[in-house]
Amino acid sequence: MITETFLNGCYGLLFGPSNTQLEMSDYRDLLTFFEQSKKHFYEGDLPVDMMNKQQLIQKACEHMINGGTMVELITSISVSEKFKENISLIKLYESGQLNEPDHGQWKRTIQKLIAFCKLNATYKQFDKYREIVRDGTFDTIDEVINEFVDIVKTASSTVADYELKTRSDLVSSFNTRSDGVDSIICEIRKKYSKTNVVPSGIPELDTEFLNGGFQPSRVHLFGGTSGSGKSVLLMNFAKRAAMMTPPSPFVIGSESFGMDDTPERVFLYVTMENYVYETWVRLYCSLFNKTKEEMLHGLSSGDLTPESIRAEINELMAPYNSSIQIEYFPAHSISPATISSLVGKLNENPDQKTVKSVYIDYLDLMVPDERKEFYRLELGEIMSGLKSIAANFEIPIITATQLNREAYRKGKGAEIGSDMISESIQKLFIADFSAMMYWDNPTDKTGSQDVYMPQKVILKVDKNRDGKTGKTHIYMNYPQSRFLTQQEHVDEYQVLLKI
């Protein structure tokens, strides 16, 4: 892992020509690598001469991180009994001609080695697990299974982190004077392109707050009390995104190429709140503006059959070249690693289908890849894991969370804020976007006579990493498991609306 050639390369990085001086992050990367490699790989000592070089490199990094200068460092080395034998080699590198491409390649090598160490962080844990299984020194089979599950989840999380940090197309360093901006502009175009953002289906939310929709590589969090419609909101986000014709990136004049050669767009909906059949009922009702009672009556009367239902849905969604993939897991049984595996599985043949966004119902019912001492820390760890997945697959993740007891005690017309997020404010700190949802008038759920009037629900954007904060609103039609935008509400109910 650590060779003479590698240590000499580190000397070249540290003591090379002045035009290739390192940044603080580079010194930290070198320190991190040596700490990780000793922790996870070699048990004994290196040869004396190599150990001396490694210790000098670590001391040099610490000196620079603490605000020291290169001149001070060289002077200190030249008078040190332990390290002065290295001064001639250092002087040789000072006068060398390490060009910028070589310098950059060495820096990337260090970053990859750090990632490699982290990738193998479970090596000792797995070795211990193997010994326990081989020797039979365990109490119950559940203990063995749980230990292996923990190893796999930790390794999976580390793999995702490795893939993110070593992706060649991700801009991770930039100098305003010496670097060109081509790669930066390319990344900006990709993140803000209408072909990459995923619309929420709420025009006011998309245009005023989201720059066109949920942006790739970001995590969006919606908070609400129990019964406020978080599951309905998430399902309708997925439905509306799936039923919007995506802008084509290939345009000639006023015509664009068709979607025959484009992969199927998959919108992944993961639920731990409702069984698949319950989620499917809500999806069906929202697609065809029916109540659950109307759907059940159709099934019992024979007006609706499995064949007719499938044909209806396929006909409705056929123009959009998309599908909604629904996955159910019991509460507290999956972690971000599970989500990553699902996305990876669906993306196995990217020419045929590709995941465009993930909707998770809901955040508080997940577990972290690695257990923490306190539940509030685990929730923050879960959110961090989701953020890594969003960045790695370059997709938006949209999820929901519960609010605390104070939100339930709020009276009519009282605002609900992000300070009422239950258990852990870390969820809010890590999220890129957060909005609280609450009823505008909790006591007014129906219209006059027996006519149901959708409930006005406020969406209060409290945090927006890439836009403004503020309020907008939608209308929840709970019996039909759908929401209406402001214009849709006017179009459907204008005859009944009070003037």
C-alpha positions in Angstrom: 0.0 0.0 0.0 2.8 2.4 1.0 5.9 2.1 -1.2 9.1 4.0 -1.6 7.9 5.3 -4.9 4.7 6.5 -3.4 6.5 8.3 -0.6 8.8 10.0 -3.1 5.8 11.1 -5.0 4.4 12.7 -1.9 7.7 14.5 -1.5 7.2 15.8 -5.0 3.8 17.1 -4.0 4.9 18.8 -0.8 8.3 20.2 -1.9 7.8 20.7 -5.6 8.2 24.0 -7.5 6.5 27.0 -6.1 4.0 27.1 -9.0 2.5 23.8 -7.9 2.0 24.5 -4.2 -0.7 22.5 -2.5 -4.0 23.8 -1.0 -5.1 23.2 2.6 -7.5 20.4 1.5 -4.5 18.6 -0.2 -2.5 18.6 3.1 -5.6 17.2 4.9 -6.0 14.6 2.2 -2.5 13.3 2.7 -2.9 13.2 6.5 -6.2 11.3 6.1 -4.7 8.8 3.8 -1.9 7.8 6.2 -4.3 7.6 9.1 -6.8 5.4 7.2 -4.1 3.1 5.7 -2.6 2.4 9.1 -6.0 1.8 10.6 -7.3 -0.6 8.0 -4.2 -2.2 6.4 -0.8 -2.7 7.9 -0.3 -3.8 11.5 3.4 -3.7 11.9 5.9 -0.9 11.2 7.3 0.1 7.9 11.1 -0.1 7.2 12.9 2.5 9.2 13.8 4.7 6.2 10.2 4.6 4.9 8.8 5.3 8.3 11.0 8.3 8.6 9.8 9.7 5.3 6.1 9.1 6.2 6.5 10.8 9.6 8.2 13.8 7.9 5.3 14.0 5.4 2.8 13.9 8.2 4.7 16.6 10.2 5.0 18.8 7.1 1.2 18.6 6.5 0.4 19.4 10.1 2.8 22.4 10.0 1.1 23.8 6.9 -2.4 23.2 8.2 -1.5 25.1 11.3 -0.5 28.1 9.3 3.2 27.6 8.9 5.1 28.6 5.8 7.3 26.4 3.5 10.4 28.5 4.3 9.9 27.8 8.1 9.3 24.1 7.3 12.5 23.7 5.3 14.5 25.5 8.0 13.0 23.3 10.7 13.9 20.1 8.7 17.5 21.2 8.0 18.2 21.5 11.8 16.2 18.5 12.9 18.3 15.5 14.0 15.6 13.1 13.0 14.8 14.6 9.6 17.8 16.5 8.3 19.0 13.6 6.3 16.1 14.2 3.9 17.1 17.8 3.1 19.1 16.9 0.0 16.2 15.0 -1.5 13.8 17.9 -0.6 16.2 20.4 -2.4 16.2 18.1 -5.4 12.4 18.2 -5.6 12.4 22.0 -5.0 14.4 22.5 -8.2 12.5 19.9 -10.1 10.1 20.4 -13.0 6.9 18.7 -11.9 4.4 20.1 -14.4 0.8 20.9 -13.6 -0.8 17.9 -15.2 1.5 15.5 -13.3 0.9 17.5 -10.1 -2.9 17.2 -10.7 -2.6 13.5 -11.3 -0.8 13.0 -8.1 -3.4 14.9 -6.2 -6.2 12.8 -7.7 -4.2 9.6 -6.9 -4.1 10.7 -3.2 -7.9 11.3 -3.3 -8.5 7.9 -4.8 -6.3 6.2 -2.3 -8.3 7.8 0.6 -11.5 6.5 -1.0 -9.9 3.1 -1.4 -9.0 3.0 2.3 -12.6 3.9 3.2 -13.9 1.3 0.7 -12.0 -1.4 2.6 -12.9 -0.1 6.1 -15.1 -3.1 6.7 -12.2 -5.6 6.0 -11.4 -6.2 9.6 -15.0 -6.3 10.6 -15.7 -9.0 7.9 -12.6 -11.0 8.9 -13.9 -11.0 12.5 -17.3 -12.1 11.3 -15.8 -14.9 9.3 -14.0 -16.2 12.3 -17.1 -16.2 14.4 -19.1 -18.1 11.8 -16.2 -20.6 11.2 -15.7 -21.3 14.9 -19.4 -21.2 15.8 -18.8 -18.7 18.6 -22.2 -16.9 18.4 -25.3 -17.2 20.5 -28.1 -17.0 18.0 -28.5 -17.1 14.2 -30.2 -13.7 14.4 -27.0 -12.3 15.8 -25.0 -13.6 12.9 -27.5 -12.3 10.3 -27.7 -8.8 11.9 -23.9 -8.6 11.9 -23.6 -9.5 8.3 -26.4 -7.0 7.3 -24.5 -4.3 9.2 -21.3 -5.1 7.3 -23.1 -5.1 3.9 -24.8 -1.8 4.6 -21.6 -0.1 5.8 -19.7 -1.4 2.7 -22.5 -0.3 0.4 -22.6 3.2 1.9 -18.8 3.5 1.5 -18.9 2.3 -2.1 -21.4 5.1 -2.9 -19.1 7.6 -1.2 -16.2 6.2 -3.2 -18.1 6.4 -6.5 -19.1 10.0 -5.8 -15.6 11.2 -4.9 -13.9 9.5 -7.8 -16.4 10.4 -10.5 -14.4 11.9 -13.3 -17.1 14.3 -14.4 -17.6 15.9 -11.0 -15.9 19.3 -10.6 -14.3 19.0 -7.2 -11.6 21.7 -7.4 -11.4 25.1 -9.1 -9.0 28.1 -9.2 -10.4 31.4 -10.4 -7.1 32.5 -12.0 -5.6 29.4 -13.6 -8.6 27.2 -14.4 -10.9 27.4 -17.4 -14.7 27.6 -16.7 -15.8 25.1 -19.4 -16.3 22.2 -16.9 -18.2 24.6 -14.5 -20.5 25.8 -17.2 -21.1 22.3 -18.4 -22.1 21.2 -14.8 -24.4 24.2 -14.4 -26.2 23.5 -17.7 -26.7 19.9 -16.6 -28.1 20.7 -13.2 -30.5 23.4 -14.4 -31.4 21.9 -17.8 -35.2 21.4 -18.3 -34.4 17.9 -19.4 -32.9 17.0 -16.0 -35.1 18.8 -13.5 -38.2 16.8 -12.4 -41.4 18.9 -12.2 -43.4 18.8 -9.0 -46.6 19.4 -11.0 -47.3 22.5 -9.0 -46.6 25.5 -11.4 -46.2 28.0 -8.5 -43.8 25.8 -6.7 -41.8 24.9 -9.8 -41.5 28.4 -11.2 -41.2 30.5 -8.0 -39.1 28.3 -5.8 -37.6 25.3 -7.7 -36.1 26.7 -11.0 -38.4 24.5 -13.0 -38.6 21.5 -10.7 -36.8 19.2 -8.3 -33.1 19.5 -9.2 -30.8 16.5 -9.6 -28.3 15.8 -6.8 -30.6 17.5 -4.2 -32.7 16.2 -1.3 -36.2 17.8 -0.9 -38.0 17.5 2.5 -41.7 18.1 3.1 -42.9 18.2 6.7 -46.4 17.7 8.0 -48.6 16.3 10.8 -50.2 12.9 10.6 -53.1 13.0 8.2 -52.1 16.2 6.5 -51.5 14.3 3.2 -47.8 13.7 3.0 -48.2 10.3 1.3 -50.8 11.8 -1.1 -48.4 14.6 -1.9 -45.5 12.4 -2.7 -47.6 10.0 -4.8 -49.0 12.9 -6.8 -45.5 14.3 -7.3 -44.5 11.0 -8.8 -47.7 10.7 -10.9 -47.5 14.2 -12.3 -43.8 13.9 -13.1 -44.4 10.6 -14.9 -47.3 12.2 -16.9 -45.3 15.2 -18.2 -43.7 15.1 -21.6 -40.0 15.8 -21.0 -38.3 18.4 -23.2 -36.2 16.8 -25.9 -32.5 17.7 -25.8 -32.4 17.1 -29.6 -34.2 19.9 -31.4 -34.0 20.8 -35.1 -35.9 24.0 -36.0 -39.4 23.7 -34.6 -39.4 19.9 -34.5 -37.9 17.5 -32.0 -37.0 13.8 -32.3 -39.6 11.4 -30.9 -39.1 9.3 -27.8 -38.8 5.9 -29.6 -35.1 5.7 -28.9 -35.1 7.3 -25.4 -35.0 5.0 -22.3 -38.2 4.6 -20.3 -38.3 7.1 -17.4 -38.8 5.4 -14.1 -40.1 7.2 -11.0 -39.3 5.2 -8.0 -41.7 5.4 -5.1 -40.5 3.7 -1.9 -43.0 3.3 0.9 -42.8 2.1 4.5 -46.1 3.7 5.4 -48.6 1.9 3.2 -48.7 -1.5 1.6 -48.3 -1.7 -2.2 -52.1 -2.4 -2.7 -52.9 0.7 -0.6 -50.5 2.9 -2.5 -51.8 1.4 -5.8 -55.4 2.3 -4.8 -54.4 5.9 -4.2 -52.6 6.0 -7.5 -55.6 4.6 -9.4 -58.0 7.0 -7.7 -55.8 10.0 -8.4 -55.3 9.0 -12.1 -59.1 8.7 -12.8 -60.6 11.1 -10.2 -62.4 8.4 -8.3 -62.9 7.7 -4.6 -61.9 4.4 -3.1 -65.6 3.6 -2.7 -66.3 4.2 -6.4 -63.3 2.0 -7.4 -64.5 -0.9 -5.1 -68.0 -0.6 -6.4 -66.6 -0.9 -10.0 -64.7 -4.1 -9.0 -67.7 -5.7 -7.2 -70.0 -4.9 -10.1 -67.7 -6.2 -12.7 -67.3 -2.9 -14.5 -63.7 -2.9 -13.6 -61.5 -6.0 -14.3 -57.7 -6.5 -13.9 -57.5 -6.4 -17.7 -59.5 -3.2 -18.2 -57.7 -1.5 -15.4 -54.3 -2.3 -16.8 -55.4 -1.2 -20.3 -56.7 2.1 -18.9 -53.5 2.9 -17.1 -51.3 1.9 -20.0 -53.4 4.0 -22.4 -53.2 7.0 -20.1 -49.4 6.8 -19.6 -48.3 5.6 -23.0 -47.6 9.0 -24.5 -45.1 9.8 -21.7 -42.7 6.8 -22.0 -42.6 6.5 -18.2 -43.6 4.2 -15.3 -43.9 4.4 -11.6 -42.1 1.7 -9.7 -43.7 1.1 -6.2 -41.6 -0.7 -3.6 -42.8 -1.6 -0.1 -40.7 -2.4 3.0 -41.7 -2.8 6.6 -41.0 0.2 8.8 -37.4 0.5 10.1 -36.1 -2.3 7.9 -34.2 -0.4 5.1 -31.4 2.1 5.0 -30.1 4.5 2.3 -28.0 1.5 1.0 -31.3 -0.2 0.1 -32.4 2.8 -1.9 -29.0 2.9 -3.6 -29.3 -0.8 -4.5 -32.8 -0.3 -5.9 -31.7 2.6 -8.1 -28.7 0.7 -9.3 -30.8 -2.4 -10.2 -33.3 -0.3 -12.2 -30.4 1.4 -14.0 -28.8 -1.8 -15.0 -29.7 -1.2 -18.6 -29.7 2.6 -19.0 -30.5 2.4 -22.7 -33.8 0.8 -21.8 -34.8 2.5 -18.6 -33.4 5.0 -16.1 -34.5 6.3 -12.7 -35.4 10.0 -12.9 -36.3 10.6 -9.3 -37.0 8.9 -6.0 -39.9 9.5 -3.6 -39.6 8.1 0.0 -42.6 7.7 2.2 -41.2 8.6 4.7 -37.8 9.5 6.1 -38.5 8.7 9.8 -39.3 5.1 9.0 -35.8 4.3 7.7 -32.7 3.2 9.6 -29.1 4.4 9.0 -26.4 2.4 7.3 -24.5 2.5 10.5 -26.2 2.7 13.9 -25.6 5.7 16.1 -25.8 6.2 19.8 -28.8 8.5 19.6 -31.9 8.4 17.3 -31.5 12.1 16.4 -28.0 11.4 15.1 -29.4 8.4 13.1 -31.9 10.7 11.4 -29.1 13.0 10.3 -27.1 10.0 9.1 -30.0 8.8 7.0 -30.4 12.2 5.4 -26.7 12.4 4.7 -26.9 8.9 3.1 -29.8 10.0 0.8 -27.9 13.1 -0.2 -24.9 11.0 -1.3 -27.2 8.8 -3.3 -28.8 11.9 -5.0 -25.4 13.2 -5.9 -24.0 9.9 -7.0 -26.9 9.1 -9.4 -27.6 12.7 -10.2 -31.3 12.5 -9.4 -33.5 14.4 -7.0 -34.8 12.6 -3.9 -38.1 13.8 -2.4 -39.2 12.6 1.0 -41.4 13.6 4.0 -41.0 13.8 7.7 -43.3 14.1 10.8 -43.7 17.2 12.8 -43.5 17.3 16.6 -46.4 17.6 19.2 -46.3 21.4 19.1 -47.5 21.4 15.5 -50.7 19.4 16.6 -51.4 22.1 19.2 -51.5 25.0 16.8 -54.8 26.7 16.5 -56.8 27.9 13.4 -54.7 29.9 11.0 -51.5 29.4 13.0 -48.3 28.9 11.0 -46.2 25.8 11.2 -42.5 26.1 10.8 -39.4 24.0 10.3 -38.6 24.4 14.0 -41.4 21.8 14.6 -39.6 19.0 12.7 -39.7 16.0 15.1 -36.7 14.3 16.7 -33.8 15.9 14.9 -33.2 19.3 13.3 -30.3 17.6 11.5 -32.8 16.6 8.9 -33.4 20.2 8.0 -29.7 21.2 8.2 -28.8 18.5 5.6 -31.7 18.9 3.3 -31.3 21.2 0.3 -35.0 22.2 0.3 -37.7 22.0 3.0 -41.4 23.0 3.0 -44.0 22.6 5.7 -47.5 21.7 4.8 -50.6 22.6 6.9 -54.3 23.3 6.5 -55.2 26.9 5.9 -58.5 26.3 7.8 -58.5 22.9 9.7 -62.3 23.1 10.5 -63.5 23.7 6.9 -63.1 20.4 5.1 -66.4 20.3 3.1 -68.5 22.6 1.1 -72.2 23.4 1.3 -74.7 20.6 1.3 -73.2 17.2 0.4 -70.6 18.6 -2.0 -67.0 17.9 -1.0 -64.7 20.8 -1.4 -61.0 20.2 -1.5 -59.0 21.4 1.5 -56.7 24.3 1.0 -53.2 23.3 2.1 -50.4 25.8 2.6 -46.9 24.9 1.4 -44.5 27.1 3.4 -40.9 26.9 1.9 -38.6 27.5 4.9 -35.3 26.5 3.4 -34.2 26.7 -0.3 -30.6 26.3 -1.1 -31.1 27.5 -4.6 -34.0 30.0 -4.5 -36.3 32.1 -2.4 -38.5 31.1 0.6 -42.1 31.9 1.0 -45.6 30.4 0.6 -47.8 28.9 -2.1 -50.8 26.6 -1.8 -52.6 23.6 -3.3 -56.0 21.9 -2.7 -56.2 18.4 -1.3 -59.0 16.2 -2.5 -58.5 13.5 0.1 -61.3 11.1 -1.0 -59.7 11.0 -4.5 -56.1 10.9 -3.2 -55.0 13.8 -5.3 -54.2 17.4 -5.1 -55.3 20.2 -7.4 -53.2 23.2 -8.4 -54.7 26.7 -8.0 -55.8 26.8 -11.6 -57.2 23.3 -11.5 -59.2 24.2 -8.4 -60.8 27.2 -10.2 -61.5 25.1 -13.3 -63.2 22.3 -11.5 -65.0 24.1 -8.7 -65.6 27.7 -10.0 -69.4 27.1 -10.0 -69.3 26.2 -6.3 -66.8 28.8 -5.2 -68.0 31.7 -3.1 -68.0 35.0 -5.0 
